[in-house]
């Protein structure tokens, strides 16, 4: 797995996209490129949501 900060930066960049369709496409592409990091990304997302 890559560095956590790199993963978080990529996810923040994707989340900043205003267009929902483009954001969705980028999420799908990111998941396809880094399938082993998807569980980490979901954990980070859920952790932020709880705060």
N, C-alpha and C positions, 0 to 999 in steps of 0.2 A: 504494500500500500504506500502511496505517496505521502508526503508531509501533510499533516492536518491543515496547516495554514494555507497551503496551495489549494486544497480541496475546498475549504471554506471560501477563499477568494473567488474561485471559479463559480461556486454556487451563488455567491452574492452578486457577481456580475450577471449571471443568468436571471436572478430574481429582479434585477433592476430594469429588465427589458419591459417596456410599456405594453407592447402588443402581445396579447395572450396567445395568439397562434404561433408567433415566432418563439415566444418563451417556451411553449409546450414542445415545439420542434427541437429546441436546444436542450431541453431536459431529456427528451428521448435519445438524442444523439449522445449526450453526456453519459447516460446510463448504458448505452450500447458500447461506448468506448471504454468505460471504467466499471464493468459489472461487479467487480470485487469490492468497489468502494460504495456501492449503493446502500448497503446496510449502515455504514458509517454516516452517510449523508442523511438517511432517514432518522437516525438517532439524533443527529445534530438539529435537524428540523423540528423534531418533537420536543427536544430539550428547550429550544428557543420559544416554542409555542407555550410551554408551561410557565415561562417567566412572566 
